Amino acid sequence: MNEPSVTAQPVAPLPPDNLARSLKIARPDTDESLPHIGLVGDTYTILLSGADTDGRYCLIDMHIPPGGGPPPHRHDFEESFTVLEGEIEATFRGEKSIVHTGQTVSIPANAPHSFTNASRAAARLLCICAPAGQEEFFAQVGVPVPARRSTPPQLDQAEQAALMKKAQELAPKYRTELLRP
């Protein structure tokens, strides 16, 4: 059974504006201060981190080359993807769906899922995770790359095994479980 919606909650006054928080404009193609992270052959640009949103969510610009995408996993937070360019094949609880440019997919917390770019062209996704934290996992496991469309370094078998070991060890800290394909 679903939890009641926000509109069904008791009405309370809004808290005052937090003047310590400021406006942030993310410019993924020109802002050199944005982190670009290479992971599993993809490049993830952190547009908004938990530090920017008071932990409420993170916003990630994902560049997914043909054949790219994360392995099956699940986590205890909500995640959604809007396809800005190209298409992906999303797998949700074992069922596959093609998600095209302009479409959004929402993944409920704890549900097993993955996605793959099965096309011949790169895909670009806008990913929201709520609450924030996934961007920290990516930063811990991935490697910095220079730009949003940079190709992460190719890893040999030993480097891939080390990366998977590190990801498996860190996943519980970031409320994530990596599943077998």
PyMOL commands that place a pseudoatom at each C-alpha (Angstrom):
pseudoatom trace, name=CA, resn=MET, resi=1, chain=A, elem=C, hetatm=0, pos=[0.000, 0.000, 0.000]
pseudoatom trace, name=CA, resn=ASN, resi=2, chain=A, elem=C, hetatm=0, pos=[1.318, 3.445, -0.876]
pseudoatom trace, name=CA, resn=GLU, resi=3, chain=A, elem=C, hetatm=0, pos=[1.947, 6.108, 1.735]
pseudoatom trace, name=CA, resn=PRO, resi=4, chain=A, elem=C, hetatm=0, pos=[-0.501, 9.023, 1.683]
pseudoatom trace, name=CA, resn=SER, resi=5, chain=A, elem=C, hetatm=0, pos=[0.391, 11.886, -0.618]
pseudoatom trace, name=CA, resn=VAL, resi=6, chain=A, elem=C, hetatm=0, pos=[1.893, 15.144, 0.591]
pseudoatom trace, name=CA, resn=THR, resi=7, chain=A, elem=C, hetatm=0, pos=[-1.464, 16.858, 0.122]
pseudoatom trace, name=CA, resn=ALA, resi=8, chain=A, elem=C, hetatm=0, pos=[-3.030, 14.409, 2.600]
pseudoatom trace, name=CA, resn=GLN, resi=9, chain=A, elem=C, hetatm=0, pos=[-0.612, 15.446, 5.359]
pseudoatom trace, name=CA, resn=PRO, resi=10, chain=A, elem=C, hetatm=0, pos=[-1.614, 17.914, 8.078]
pseudoatom trace, name=CA, resn=VAL, resi=11, chain=A, elem=C, hetatm=0, pos=[-1.089, 21.525, 7.030]
pseudoatom trace, name=CA, resn=ALA, resi=12, chain=A, elem=C, hetatm=0, pos=[1.809, 23.236, 8.794]
pseudoatom trace, name=CA, resn=PRO, resi=13, chain=A, elem=C, hetatm=0, pos=[3.269, 26.670, 8.179]
pseudoatom trace, name=CA, resn=LEU, resi=14, chain=A, elem=C, hetatm=0, pos=[6.272, 26.852, 5.874]
pseudoatom trace, name=CA, resn=PRO, resi=15, chain=A, elem=C, hetatm=0, pos=[9.569, 27.441, 7.645]
pseudoatom trace, name=CA, resn=PRO, resi=16, chain=A, elem=C, hetatm=0, pos=[11.343, 30.749, 6.970]
pseudoatom trace, name=CA, resn=ASP, resi=17, chain=A, elem=C, hetatm=0, pos=[13.695, 31.104, 4.004]
pseudoatom trace, name=CA, resn=ASN, resi=18, chain=A, elem=C, hetatm=0, pos=[17.160, 29.761, 4.824]
pseudoatom trace, name=CA, resn=LEU, resi=19, chain=A, elem=C, hetatm=0, pos=[19.356, 32.676, 3.770]
pseudoatom trace, name=CA, resn=ALA, resi=20, chain=A, elem=C, hetatm=0, pos=[22.479, 30.548, 4.193]
pseudoatom trace, name=CA, resn=ARG, resi=21, chain=A, elem=C, hetatm=0, pos=[21.478, 28.625, 1.057]
pseudoatom trace, name=CA, resn=SER, resi=22, chain=A, elem=C, hetatm=0, pos=[22.013, 30.230, -2.325]
pseudoatom trace, name=CA, resn=LEU, resi=23, chain=A, elem=C, hetatm=0, pos=[20.990, 29.844, -5.937]
pseudoatom trace, name=CA, resn=LYS, resi=24, chain=A, elem=C, hetatm=0, pos=[23.129, 27.492, -7.999]
pseudoatom trace, name=CA, resn=ILE, resi=25, chain=A, elem=C, hetatm=0, pos=[23.185, 27.396, -11.782]
pseudoatom trace, name=CA, resn=ALA, resi=26, chain=A, elem=C, hetatm=0, pos=[24.849, 24.295, -13.238]
pseudoatom trace, name=CA, resn=ARG, resi=27, chain=A, elem=C, hetatm=0, pos=[26.432, 24.623, -16.665]
pseudoatom trace, name=CA, resn=PRO, resi=28, chain=A, elem=C, hetatm=0, pos=[27.662, 21.102, -17.479]
pseudoatom trace, name=CA, resn=ASP, resi=29, chain=A, elem=C, hetatm=0, pos=[29.443, 21.977, -20.720]
pseudoatom trace, name=CA, resn=THR, resi=30, chain=A, elem=C, hetatm=0, pos=[31.346, 25.030, -19.446]
pseudoatom trace, name=CA, resn=ASP, resi=31, chain=A, elem=C, hetatm=0, pos=[31.593, 24.976, -15.642]
pseudoatom trace, name=CA, resn=GLU, resi=32, chain=A, elem=C, hetatm=0, pos=[35.028, 23.579, -14.846]
pseudoatom trace, name=CA, resn=SER, resi=33, chain=A, elem=C, hetatm=0, pos=[34.187, 23.252, -11.144]
pseudoatom trace, name=CA, resn=LEU, resi=34, chain=A, elem=C, hetatm=0, pos=[31.546, 20.557, -11.752]
pseudoatom trace, name=CA, resn=PRO, resi=35, chain=A, elem=C, hetatm=0, pos=[32.843, 17.048, -11.076]
pseudoatom trace, name=CA, resn=HIS, resi=36, chain=A, elem=C, hetatm=0, pos=[32.855, 14.723, -14.103]
pseudoatom trace, name=CA, resn=ILE, resi=37, chain=A, elem=C, hetatm=0, pos=[33.195, 11.097, -12.999]
pseudoatom trace, name=CA, resn=GLY, resi=38, chain=A, elem=C, hetatm=0, pos=[34.066, 8.142, -15.208]
pseudoatom trace, name=CA, resn=LEU, resi=39, chain=A, elem=C, hetatm=0, pos=[32.420, 4.927, -14.036]
pseudoatom trace, name=CA, resn=VAL, resi=40, chain=A, elem=C, hetatm=0, pos=[31.609, 1.648, -15.828]
pseudoatom trace, name=CA, resn=GLY, resi=41, chain=A, elem=C, hetatm=0, pos=[32.465, 3.325, -19.152]
pseudoatom trace, name=CA, resn=ASP, resi=42, chain=A, elem=C, hetatm=0, pos=[29.950, 6.134, -18.588]
pseudoatom trace, name=CA, resn=THR, resi=43, chain=A, elem=C, hetatm=0, pos=[30.566, 9.749, -17.574]
pseudoatom trace, name=CA, resn=TYR, resi=44, chain=A, elem=C, hetatm=0, pos=[28.482, 11.242, -14.772]
pseudoatom trace, name=CA, resn=THR, resi=45, chain=A, elem=C, hetatm=0, pos=[28.524, 15.005, -14.194]
pseudoatom trace, name=CA, resn=ILE, resi=46, chain=A, elem=C, hetatm=0, pos=[27.269, 16.046, -10.765]
pseudoatom trace, name=CA, resn=LEU, resi=47, chain=A, elem=C, hetatm=0, pos=[25.055, 19.082, -11.423]
pseudoatom trace, name=CA, resn=LEU, resi=48, chain=A, elem=C, hetatm=0, pos=[23.670, 19.360, -7.881]
pseudoatom trace, name=CA, resn=SER, resi=49, chain=A, elem=C, hetatm=0, pos=[24.993, 17.477, -4.881]
pseudoatom trace, name=CA, resn=GLY, resi=50, chain=A, elem=C, hetatm=0, pos=[23.460, 16.907, -1.493]
pseudoatom trace, name=CA, resn=ALA, resi=51, chain=A, elem=C, hetatm=0, pos=[25.540, 19.853, -0.278]
pseudoatom trace, name=CA, resn=ASP, resi=52, chain=A, elem=C, hetatm=0, pos=[23.642, 22.058, -2.762]
pseudoatom trace, name=CA, resn=THR, resi=53, chain=A, elem=C, hetatm=0, pos=[20.160, 20.730, -1.876]
pseudoatom trace, name=CA, resn=ASP, resi=54, chain=A, elem=C, hetatm=0, pos=[20.453, 20.283, 1.889]
pseudoatom trace, name=CA, resn=GLY, resi=55, chain=A, elem=C, hetatm=0, pos=[20.549, 16.524, 1.258]
pseudoatom trace, name=CA, resn=ARG, resi=56, chain=A, elem=C, hetatm=0, pos=[17.106, 16.425, -0.334]
pseudoatom trace, name=CA, resn=TYR, resi=57, chain=A, elem=C, hetatm=0, pos=[18.271, 15.139, -3.745]
pseudoatom trace, name=CA, resn=CYS, resi=58, chain=A, elem=C, hetatm=0, pos=[21.145, 15.064, -6.206]
pseudoatom trace, name=CA, resn=LEU, resi=59, chain=A, elem=C, hetatm=0, pos=[20.989, 15.773, -9.933]
pseudoatom trace, name=CA, resn=ILE, resi=60, chain=A, elem=C, hetatm=0, pos=[23.353, 13.987, -12.311]
pseudoatom trace, name=CA, resn=ASP, resi=61, chain=A, elem=C, hetatm=0, pos=[23.914, 14.497, -16.056]
pseudoatom trace, name=CA, resn=MET, resi=62, chain=A, elem=C, hetatm=0, pos=[24.789, 11.060, -17.473]
pseudoatom trace, name=CA, resn=HIS, resi=63, chain=A, elem=C, hetatm=0, pos=[26.620, 10.491, -20.769]
pseudoatom trace, name=CA, resn=ILE, resi=64, chain=A, elem=C, hetatm=0, pos=[26.096, 6.838, -21.711]
pseudoatom trace, name=CA, resn=PRO, resi=65, chain=A, elem=C, hetatm=0, pos=[28.013, 5.560, -24.757]
pseudoatom trace, name=CA, resn=PRO, resi=66, chain=A, elem=C, hetatm=0, pos=[26.726, 2.643, -26.848]
pseudoatom trace, name=CA, resn=GLY, resi=67, chain=A, elem=C, hetatm=0, pos=[26.860, -0.486, -24.708]
pseudoatom trace, name=CA, resn=GLY, resi=68, chain=A, elem=C, hetatm=0, pos=[27.168, 1.577, -21.495]
pseudoatom trace, name=CA, resn=GLY, resi=69, chain=A, elem=C, hetatm=0, pos=[25.095, 1.544, -18.355]
pseudoatom trace, name=CA, resn=PRO, resi=70, chain=A, elem=C, hetatm=0, pos=[25.383, 0.221, -14.800]
pseudoatom trace, name=CA, resn=PRO, resi=71, chain=A, elem=C, hetatm=0, pos=[25.050, -3.428, -13.800]
pseudoatom trace, name=CA, resn=PRO, resi=72, chain=A, elem=C, hetatm=0, pos=[21.939, -4.627, -11.941]
pseudoatom trace, name=CA, resn=HIS, resi=73, chain=A, elem=C, hetatm=0, pos=[21.583, -3.021, -8.528]
pseudoatom trace, name=CA, resn=ARG, resi=74, chain=A, elem=C, hetatm=0, pos=[19.081, -1.670, -6.027]
pseudoatom trace, name=CA, resn=HIS, resi=75, chain=A, elem=C, hetatm=0, pos=[19.094, 1.001, -3.341]
pseudoatom trace, name=CA, resn=ASP, resi=76, chain=A, elem=C, hetatm=0, pos=[16.810, 2.348, -0.653]
pseudoatom trace, name=CA, resn=PHE, resi=77, chain=A, elem=C, hetatm=0, pos=[16.181, 5.726, -2.294]
pseudoatom trace, name=CA, resn=GLU, resi=78, chain=A, elem=C, hetatm=0, pos=[14.057, 6.935, -5.177]
pseudoatom trace, name=CA, resn=GLU, resi=79, chain=A, elem=C, hetatm=0, pos=[15.668, 7.423, -8.587]
pseudoatom trace, name=CA, resn=SER, resi=80, chain=A, elem=C, hetatm=0, pos=[14.363, 8.728, -11.878]
pseudoatom trace, name=CA, resn=PHE, resi=81, chain=A, elem=C, hetatm=0, pos=[15.870, 9.233, -15.317]
pseudoatom trace, name=CA, resn=THR, resi=82, chain=A, elem=C, hetatm=0, pos=[14.743, 11.562, -18.075]
pseudoatom trace, name=CA, resn=VAL, resi=83, chain=A, elem=C, hetatm=0, pos=[16.255, 10.719, -21.452]
pseudoatom trace, name=CA, resn=LEU, resi=84, chain=A, elem=C, hetatm=0, pos=[17.481, 13.975, -23.018]
pseudoatom trace, name=CA, resn=GLU, resi=85, chain=A, elem=C, hetatm=0, pos=[19.172, 12.367, -26.049]
pseudoatom trace, name=CA, resn=GLY, resi=86, chain=A, elem=C, hetatm=0, pos=[19.075, 8.868, -27.516]
pseudoatom trace, name=CA, resn=GLU, resi=87, chain=A, elem=C, hetatm=0, pos=[17.410, 5.941, -25.801]
pseudoatom trace, name=CA, resn=ILE, resi=88, chain=A, elem=C, hetatm=0, pos=[18.106, 3.328, -23.160]
pseudoatom trace, name=CA, resn=GLU, resi=89, chain=A, elem=C, hetatm=0, pos=[16.879, -0.146, -22.421]
pseudoatom trace, name=CA, resn=ALA, resi=90, chain=A, elem=C, hetatm=0, pos=[15.725, -0.091, -18.788]
pseudoatom trace, name=CA, resn=THR, resi=91, chain=A, elem=C, hetatm=0, pos=[15.366, -3.351, -16.875]
pseudoatom trace, name=CA, resn=PHE, resi=92, chain=A, elem=C, hetatm=0, pos=[13.039, -3.153, -13.881]
pseudoatom trace, name=CA, resn=ARG, resi=93, chain=A, elem=C, hetatm=0, pos=[12.416, -6.288, -11.806]
pseudoatom trace, name=CA, resn=GLY, resi=94, chain=A, elem=C, hetatm=0, pos=[13.523, -8.354, -14.811]
pseudoatom trace, name=CA, resn=GLU, resi=95, chain=A, elem=C, hetatm=0, pos=[11.205, -6.646, -17.335]
pseudoatom trace, name=CA, resn=LYS, resi=96, chain=A, elem=C, hetatm=0, pos=[12.799, -4.650, -20.178]
pseudoatom trace, name=CA, resn=SER, resi=97, chain=A, elem=C, hetatm=0, pos=[11.439, -1.377, -21.588]
pseudoatom trace, name=CA, resn=ILE, resi=98, chain=A, elem=C, hetatm=0, pos=[12.836, 0.997, -24.193]
pseudoatom trace, name=CA, resn=VAL, resi=99, chain=A, elem=C, hetatm=0, pos=[12.880, 4.595, -22.940]
pseudoatom trace, name=CA, resn=HIS, resi=100, chain=A, elem=C, hetatm=0, pos=[13.175, 7.217, -25.695]
pseudoatom trace, name=CA, resn=THR, resi=101, chain=A, elem=C, hetatm=0, pos=[14.182, 10.893, -25.805]
pseudoatom trace, name=CA, resn=GLY, resi=102, chain=A, elem=C, hetatm=0, pos=[11.729, 12.983, -23.787]
pseudoatom trace, name=CA, resn=GLN, resi=103, chain=A, elem=C, hetatm=0, pos=[10.537, 10.067, -21.657]
pseudoatom trace, name=CA, resn=THR, resi=104, chain=A, elem=C, hetatm=0, pos=[11.095, 9.588, -17.928]
pseudoatom trace, name=CA, resn=VAL, resi=105, chain=A, elem=C, hetatm=0, pos=[11.348, 6.405, -15.898]
pseudoatom trace, name=CA, resn=SER, resi=106, chain=A, elem=C, hetatm=0, pos=[10.899, 6.358, -12.118]
pseudoatom trace, name=CA, resn=ILE, resi=107, chain=A, elem=C, hetatm=0, pos=[12.507, 3.595, -10.048]
pseudoatom trace, name=CA, resn=PRO, resi=108, chain=A, elem=C, hetatm=0, pos=[10.962, 2.998, -6.614]
pseudoatom trace, name=CA, resn=ALA, resi=109, chain=A, elem=C, hetatm=0, pos=[13.289, 2.513, -3.665]
pseudoatom trace, name=CA, resn=ASN, resi=110, chain=A, elem=C, hetatm=0, pos=[14.577, -1.054, -3.168]
pseudoatom trace, name=CA, resn=ALA, resi=111, chain=A, elem=C, hetatm=0, pos=[13.543, -2.303, -6.635]
pseudoatom trace, name=CA, resn=PRO, resi=112, chain=A, elem=C, hetatm=0, pos=[16.168, -4.204, -8.681]
pseudoatom trace, name=CA, resn=HIS, resi=113, chain=A, elem=C, hetatm=0, pos=[17.022, -2.374, -11.897]
pseudoatom trace, name=CA, resn=SER, resi=114, chain=A, elem=C, hetatm=0, pos=[19.657, -1.507, -14.476]
pseudoatom trace, name=CA, resn=PHE, resi=115, chain=A, elem=C, hetatm=0, pos=[19.840, 0.163, -17.851]
pseudoatom trace, name=CA, resn=THR, resi=116, chain=A, elem=C, hetatm=0, pos=[21.877, -0.229, -21.008]
pseudoatom trace, name=CA, resn=ASN, resi=117, chain=A, elem=C, hetatm=0, pos=[22.413, 1.933, -24.032]
pseudoatom trace, name=CA, resn=ALA, resi=118, chain=A, elem=C, hetatm=0, pos=[21.592, -0.707, -26.645]
pseudoatom trace, name=CA, resn=SER, resi=119, chain=A, elem=C, hetatm=0, pos=[21.687, 1.805, -29.511]
pseudoatom trace, name=CA, resn=ARG, resi=120, chain=A, elem=C, hetatm=0, pos=[24.578, 2.894, -31.736]
pseudoatom trace, name=CA, resn=ALA, resi=121, chain=A, elem=C, hetatm=0, pos=[24.546, 6.512, -30.513]
pseudoatom trace, name=CA, resn=ALA, resi=122, chain=A, elem=C, hetatm=0, pos=[25.390, 8.003, -27.125]
pseudoatom trace, name=CA, resn=ALA, resi=123, chain=A, elem=C, hetatm=0, pos=[22.512, 8.673, -24.753]
pseudoatom trace, name=CA, resn=ARG, resi=124, chain=A, elem=C, hetatm=0, pos=[22.201, 11.544, -22.315]
pseudoatom trace, name=CA, resn=LEU, resi=125, chain=A, elem=C, hetatm=0, pos=[20.140, 11.166, -19.147]
pseudoatom trace, name=CA, resn=LEU, resi=126, chain=A, elem=C, hetatm=0, pos=[19.210, 13.483, -16.339]
pseudoatom trace, name=CA, resn=CYS, resi=127, chain=A, elem=C, hetatm=0, pos=[19.123, 11.453, -13.116]
pseudoatom trace, name=CA, resn=ILE, resi=128, chain=A, elem=C, hetatm=0, pos=[17.567, 12.510, -9.820]
pseudoatom trace, name=CA, resn=CYS, resi=129, chain=A, elem=C, hetatm=0, pos=[18.172, 10.535, -6.625]
pseudoatom trace, name=CA, resn=ALA, resi=130, chain=A, elem=C, hetatm=0, pos=[16.197, 11.451, -3.524]
pseudoatom trace, name=CA, resn=PRO, resi=131, chain=A, elem=C, hetatm=0, pos=[17.499, 11.792, -0.952]
pseudoatom trace, name=CA, resn=ALA, resi=132, chain=A, elem=C, hetatm=0, pos=[21.033, 12.668, -2.058]
pseudoatom trace, name=CA, resn=GLY, resi=133, chain=A, elem=C, hetatm=0, pos=[24.042, 10.418, -1.547]
pseudoatom trace, name=CA, resn=GLN, resi=134, chain=A, elem=C, hetatm=0, pos=[24.417, 8.490, -4.798]
pseudoatom trace, name=CA, resn=GLU, resi=135, chain=A, elem=C, hetatm=0, pos=[26.708, 11.213, -6.144]
pseudoatom trace, name=CA, resn=GLU, resi=136, chain=A, elem=C, hetatm=0, pos=[29.084, 10.517, -3.240]
pseudoatom trace, name=CA, resn=PHE, resi=137, chain=A, elem=C, hetatm=0, pos=[29.164, 6.809, -4.111]
pseudoatom trace, name=CA, resn=PHE, resi=138, chain=A, elem=C, hetatm=0, pos=[30.014, 7.666, -7.720]
pseudoatom trace, name=CA, resn=ALA, resi=139, chain=A, elem=C, hetatm=0, pos=[32.809, 10.007, -6.567]
pseudoatom trace, name=CA, resn=GLN, resi=140, chain=A, elem=C, hetatm=0, pos=[34.283, 7.315, -4.300]
pseudoatom trace, name=CA, resn=VAL, resi=141, chain=A, elem=C, hetatm=0, pos=[34.203, 4.535, -6.898]
pseudoatom trace, name=CA, resn=GLY, resi=142, chain=A, elem=C, hetatm=0, pos=[34.739, 6.396, -10.195]
pseudoatom trace, name=CA, resn=VAL, resi=143, chain=A, elem=C, hetatm=0, pos=[37.661, 8.381, -11.566]
pseudoatom trace, name=CA, resn=PRO, resi=144, chain=A, elem=C, hetatm=0, pos=[37.723, 12.098, -12.392]
pseudoatom trace, name=CA, resn=VAL, resi=145, chain=A, elem=C, hetatm=0, pos=[37.583, 12.861, -16.120]
pseudoatom trace, name=CA, resn=PRO, resi=146, chain=A, elem=C, hetatm=0, pos=[38.008, 16.296, -17.746]
pseudoatom trace, name=CA, resn=ALA, resi=147, chain=A, elem=C, hetatm=0, pos=[34.576, 16.938, -19.313]
pseudoatom trace, name=CA, resn=ARG, resi=148, chain=A, elem=C, hetatm=0, pos=[30.947, 15.808, -19.589]
pseudoatom trace, name=CA, resn=ARG, resi=149, chain=A, elem=C, hetatm=0, pos=[31.560, 13.824, -22.771]
pseudoatom trace, name=CA, resn=SER, resi=150, chain=A, elem=C, hetatm=0, pos=[35.006, 12.485, -21.818]
pseudoatom trace, name=CA, resn=THR, resi=151, chain=A, elem=C, hetatm=0, pos=[35.594, 8.788, -22.260]
pseudoatom trace, name=CA, resn=PRO, resi=152, chain=A, elem=C, hetatm=0, pos=[36.667, 7.169, -18.999]
pseudoatom trace, name=CA, resn=PRO, resi=153, chain=A, elem=C, hetatm=0, pos=[39.977, 5.295, -19.116]
pseudoatom trace, name=CA, resn=GLN, resi=154, chain=A, elem=C, hetatm=0, pos=[39.826, 1.690, -20.317]
pseudoatom trace, name=CA, resn=LEU, resi=155, chain=A, elem=C, hetatm=0, pos=[40.412, -0.732, -17.462]
pseudoatom trace, name=CA, resn=ASP, resi=156, chain=A, elem=C, hetatm=0, pos=[42.200, -4.037, -17.819]
pseudoatom trace, name=CA, resn=GLN, resi=157, chain=A, elem=C, hetatm=0, pos=[40.817, -7.140, -16.083]
pseudoatom trace, name=CA, resn=ALA, resi=158, chain=A, elem=C, hetatm=0, pos=[42.767, -6.560, -12.871]
pseudoatom trace, name=CA, resn=GLU, resi=159, chain=A, elem=C, hetatm=0, pos=[41.620, -2.913, -12.686]
pseudoatom trace, name=CA, resn=GLN, resi=160, chain=A, elem=C, hetatm=0, pos=[38.009, -3.944, -13.372]
pseudoatom trace, name=CA, resn=ALA, resi=161, chain=A, elem=C, hetatm=0, pos=[38.184, -6.547, -10.593]
pseudoatom trace, name=CA, resn=ALA, resi=162, chain=A, elem=C, hetatm=0, pos=[39.641, -3.963, -8.184]
pseudoatom trace, name=CA, resn=LEU, resi=163, chain=A, elem=C, hetatm=0, pos=[36.885, -1.484, -9.110]
pseudoatom trace, name=CA, resn=MET, resi=164, chain=A, elem=C, hetatm=0, pos=[34.158, -4.080, -8.516]
pseudoatom trace, name=CA, resn=LYS, resi=165, chain=A, elem=C, hetatm=0, pos=[35.709, -5.043, -5.169]
pseudoatom trace, name=CA, resn=LYS, resi=166, chain=A, elem=C, hetatm=0, pos=[35.820, -1.385, -4.099]
pseudoatom trace, name=CA, resn=ALA, resi=167, chain=A, elem=C, hetatm=0, pos=[32.216, -0.844, -5.258]
pseudoatom trace, name=CA, resn=GLN, resi=168, chain=A, elem=C, hetatm=0, pos=[31.025, -3.964, -3.389]
pseudoatom trace, name=CA, resn=GLU, resi=169, chain=A, elem=C, hetatm=0, pos=[32.776, -2.791, -0.212]
pseudoatom trace, name=CA, resn=LEU, resi=170, chain=A, elem=C, hetatm=0, pos=[31.419, 0.777, -0.391]
pseudoatom trace, name=CA, resn=ALA, resi=171, chain=A, elem=C, hetatm=0, pos=[27.881, -0.025, -1.594]
pseudoatom trace, name=CA, resn=PRO, resi=172, chain=A, elem=C, hetatm=0, pos=[26.354, -0.703, 1.860]
pseudoatom trace, name=CA, resn=LYS, resi=173, chain=A, elem=C, hetatm=0, pos=[27.629, 2.662, 3.149]
pseudoatom trace, name=CA, resn=TYR, resi=174, chain=A, elem=C, hetatm=0, pos=[25.659, 4.329, 0.331]
pseudoatom trace, name=CA, resn=ARG, resi=175, chain=A, elem=C, hetatm=0, pos=[22.511, 2.204, 0.847]
pseudoatom trace, name=CA, resn=THR, resi=176, chain=A, elem=C, hetatm=0, pos=[23.138, 0.258, -2.380]
pseudoatom trace, name=CA, resn=GLU, resi=177, chain=A, elem=C, hetatm=0, pos=[23.311, -3.439, -3.237]
pseudoatom trace, name=CA, resn=LEU, resi=178, chain=A, elem=C, hetatm=0, pos=[25.066, -4.603, -6.405]
pseudoatom trace, name=CA, resn=LEU, resi=179, chain=A, elem=C, hetatm=0, pos=[23.262, -7.624, -7.874]
pseudoatom trace, name=CA, resn=ARG, resi=180, chain=A, elem=C, hetatm=0, pos=[24.521, -10.386, -10.114]
pseudoatom trace, name=CA, resn=PRO, resi=181, chain=A, elem=C, hetatm=0, pos=[23.565, -9.975, -13.789]
for i in range(1, 181): cmd.bond("trace and resi %d" % i, "trace and resi %d" % (i + 1))
show_as sticks, trace
zoom trace
